[in-house]
Amino acid sequence: IRTGELADNIAKTTKTIGLADFIEDFVEELDMHLKHESTEDDDYRDRLQMDISDSLKVKVSPQHFIYVLIDVLKNAFLYSKAGSPIQIRAFTTNQGRSVQIDIVDQGCGIRGKEFDRVFTLFQRARQPQVIAEFGYGVSLALTKANIEAMGGRIWFVSEEKVGTTFSLKLPTPQADKDSATTTSEIASAEL
């Protein structure tokens, strides 16, 4: 981000992946990705509930997508009660041109007055549950930059003491086909 090369690096490594298989492989190594010194030994995989169709495909940079999943899931586990489920669900939107992935926790939630801090670099919510955990306020700002550089979007809905849903919208291979069709239609119309 600092050098301005993130978008170029992501563009060079972007490819179409099968979402269900990719996340299944990611989950196999989840304990290694999410180990945190302040959490007890926890089998994170047992807490995950997934609803992802085998047919879903997205265009992402796999390594950068892993960074995104690590950051969003780490927060979901970190700010939820031990043993509470974390849901990952995915579905197509925008007539198949994108896939929305929701990561849902039943954690402490985010206070409304803290919403503007969530994706701001070096900012953290000031709730007791958040302050109790070590952090610099960097991961979700980087997550947003990675998602946007992949042509996607990230947002959240949260209620304090109820939980938070982070939603990611990522392009599908269909989005490229639609773009190519539109470009060729414009070129034909100009002739």
Buried (B, 14 or more C-beta within 10 A) or exposed (E): EEEEEBBEBBEEBBEEBBBBEBBEEBBEEBEEBBEEEEBEEBEBEEBBEBEBEEEBBBBBBEEBBBBBBBBBBBBBBBBBEEEEEBBBBBEBEBEBBBBBBBBBBBBBBBBEEBEEBBBEEEBBBEBEBBEEEEBEBEBBBBBBBBBBBBBBBBEBBBEBEEBBBBBBBBBBBBBBEBEEEEEEEEEEEEE
